[in-house]
Amino acid sequence: MIIEKTNSSYSKIRPYIPGANIEEVQEEYGIESLIKLASNENPLGVSPRGIEALNSTANGVNIYPDPSAISLRKAIARKLGTTMEQIIVSNGASGVLRLVTEILIESRDEVVYSKPTFPAYYNNTVRNGGVPVEVPLAEGYRYNLQGMLDAITDKTKLMIICNPNNPTGTILSYAEIEQFLDAVPRDILVVVDEAYIEFVENRDEADALQGLNKFANLLIVRTFSKIYGLAGLRIGYGIASKEIIDTLYKAHQTFVTSSPALAAAEAAIDDDEFLETVKRNNQIGKEYLFQAFTEMGFDVVESEANFLFVDMKIEAIEAYKGLLKKGCIIRPMGKFVRVTIGTEAENKALIAALKELK
Ligand SMILES: Cc1ncc(COP(=O)(O)O)c(C=O)c1O
């Protein structure tokens, strides 16, 4: 049986637990409209420019997409002030993260990151027989750079910083990241996962792009899934030296993304109006939810992303179940919940439902 023949790494994988399924919840509890604030998706939908470009590709999907994603890479490079050769496009930030681990990590190699963070870092590592070295977050739920430096051994091959961190929303300044990069041996690759960087208020103070030409061992990962609203298309990118990008492309699965995704991303990247609207909605919603949760007696972590990490002070699964019955899906994590910031109406409905539960 194939089940008995899975390799020794397979048993270590922690399966992804998806947010509750909208249709199933609606059916079970007889709820008409449901609010899903569990997966940090864009509550305002898709970039209008992205949709337009997406629709225009329908007739061409009999043709394979450009495996080198030249046009989108040029557009990203123009936007960021890099060269096209410094960009890799893949099926989401997830695609880049997986590829990096795949080509670097083998049996007993160590991958260092802080915890709690994005769960894919763990799974990518164990899948290749590597050892995840999970350093608890520092005070204030901040990513623990000093702890990560202290954890370096001669087996360390990869270090991952999530900035802002999922699920806490906490942020490191670029100055802190630069200090860290200065201290890391140059033969260790440092990935900075900036999936939520576009939501950061003082972005210039955080953006690791500033270190691109200084550190040859730096790879930045970004996505079109969040602020651009293209999560369903699966498209993201990595930024690094030409040497790192060439190395990644050699092992990259051909045709891993799709022509509709490439076209939509290329159009969305210039949709400044949509990005501004999403950012403003996020800012207003974040302030509203922060205050509302605080007034209800919960502790909320200051967030620079499109979600809040809230200490419910009880097993959050109870709040999760109660809210589910009232048509709100959030993500429980021990005694915390992670709540995606929604539209004004969604945020208000969530707080009203929570008040009814108390
Ligand atoms: C920190 C972080 N990195 C990467 C990803 C994956 O993004 P993508 O949809 O581009 O694969 C996510 C998605 O939630 C995330 O939270």
The ligand as a Gaussian input file, in Angstrom:
#p B3LYP/6-31G(d) Opt

LIG

0 1
 C        3.738000      35.160000       5.885000
 C        3.180000      34.539000       4.665000
 N        4.001000      34.182000       3.683000
 C        3.549000      33.626000       2.561000
 C        2.205000      33.383000       2.379000
 C        1.752000      32.688000       1.140000
 O        1.329000      33.557000       0.187000
 P        0.932000      33.065000      -1.269000
 O       -0.542000      33.106000      -1.340000
 O        1.582000      34.063000      -2.160000
 O        1.495000      31.703000      -1.471000
 C        1.294000      33.738000       3.368000
 C       -0.140000      33.479000       3.195000
 O       -0.955000      33.609000       4.024000
 C        1.797000      34.322000       4.550000
 O        0.977000      34.650000       5.550000

